[in-house]
Amino acid sequence: MNEPNVAINMSGLDFRQDVEPLIKEFYPLLYNKAGGVTVSFALEDGRMRLAVGGTSAAGDNVQVCDAAAEITEEFISGETDAKKRHRAYRNQLLRALYRLLSGYTGKELPWGVLTGVRPTKLIFERLERGEAKHLQFMYDNYYVSKEKAALATRIAAVEYQLLDAIDYRNGYSLYIGVPFCPSICNYCSFGSHPIERFADCIEPYIEALKKEIRAVSSCFPGRVLETVYFGGGTPTSISAKQLRELIRCVKESFDMSGVREFTVEAGRPDSITEDKLLLLKDEGITRISINPQSMVERTLETIGRRHTAQQVRDAFAMARRLGFDNINMDLIAGLTGEDINDFDYTLSEIEKLDPDSVTVHTLARKRAARLTTEGELYEGNEARDVAQMVETAASFMKAHGYEPYYLYRQKNMTDNLENVGYARPGKEGLYNILIMEEKQIILACGSGASSKFVRDAGDKRFERVENVKNVHEYIDRIDEMISRKLDYIAEHGIS
């Protein structure tokens, strides 16, 4: 898909990573595909100048807007910390840019200048400090709409209440990555590998993963392991025997006495069999996911799911029959070719299954996904009514007894929207909250897995230690992957 080139020129400023995502939300309305975009920033004598220009389809230079914004000393005078001053400048810059582009296009973004993953984190931290007026804070500082600010405030309050019941500051969580899937969906950019093509490296991968699990199991003797999450990929893509090996390796290596939640993503119904569900039940797995994304047959084929809606129904019924009482289902608003009627149909089918929780994602165009790299195959078949889909989902969930309990966002999300997890009371996914709010150490094993460490409890700063994504490299470099974590933990005195 050909998109206009975006050139960003800065003078005295270094906010490219913050600025680019915000511009991407606006420029489809600013320029046609034949044009180009140039955004210039300059900081001189306490004034910040922003200019947006470009070229028209005929090649003419066009000056879209040119304005200046004061950097008020009053706003940052109380900040002596260099990082906080930097953040203050950045926030003013983004607000000024937003005002310019919103004024020119007449477009308002539901999440305002927020382009990061965790909008509820801002409110959660205010709740921890006992502060109030969260709605006004979100609007004044980030231009978040009243509707989205209310949603974020509501979810943060639920998260705060749920986490208050556990000692999340002194605990930790464990993530185990199984990066294999029956096929790769067109929107997926995770480090997933089609299992047929990578069949020869599954056993070596499992052996390497077990080695990593054992090596890191004694990292935190003074902390309580609270949640375990098997993700991927699709963990149930491997055989029942291999899956049991990994689960037992975890249970034999870690003290599981404090575990409140053990989740295994059985996301693809074409990977689910009765023997796999029986072993999960036998091993004490408390929560599973069976994820259709859509119940529309043509959509499943278009996005590369390679399973039918009936397989979703059958897998869900089997899980219920075997006694699973905490089943999540994932849906995506904005899948290729869908409109509100397709999404309504999916919701009507989900209603019949009656899962315990539902996560409603909004499609995000990932740079490495086929939807982007082979975009010409999908041109003219883009989804319609995506914002209406998200609103309809919220109404559906409320009517059926589900409450929103976690929220996150991604770059390049359709219509600048969000992903929301809904659950019946008592069926919320604790791991989802912990990883989104960055309130706890996440120890992660497997290819592409990213461990997250709390470096400074006062500043609530997280740092990542990542494993390589490629399965072959992970196997060959497993000792290095282990050393990365152990060395980091030792160097920073994390215990």
Buried (B, 14 or more C-beta within 10 A) or exposed (E): BEEBEBEBEBEEBEBEEBBBBBBBBBBEEBBEEEBBBBBBBBBEEEEBBBBBBBBEEEEEEBEBBEBEBEBEEEEBEEBEEEEEBBBBBBBBBBBBBBBBBBEBBEBEBBBBBBBBBBBBBBBBBBBEEEEEEBBEBBBEBBBBBEEBBBBBBBBBBBBBEBBEEBEBEEBBBBBBBBBBBBBBBBBBBBBBBBBEEBEEBBEBBBEBBBBBBBBBBEBBEEBBBBBBBBBBBBBBBBBBEBBBBBBEBBBEBBBBEBBBBBBBBBBBBBBBBEEBBBBBBEBEBBBBBBBBBBBBEEBBEBBBBBBBBEBBBEBBEBBBEEEBEBBBBBBBBBBBBBEBEBBBBBBEBBEEBEBBBBBBBBBBBBEEBBBBBEBEEBEEEBBEBBBBBBBBBBEBBEEBEBBBBBBBBBBBBBBBBBBBBBBBEEBBBBBBBBBBBBBBBBBBBBBBBEBBBBEEEEEBEBEEBBBBBBBBBBBEBBEEBBEBBBEBBEEEEBE
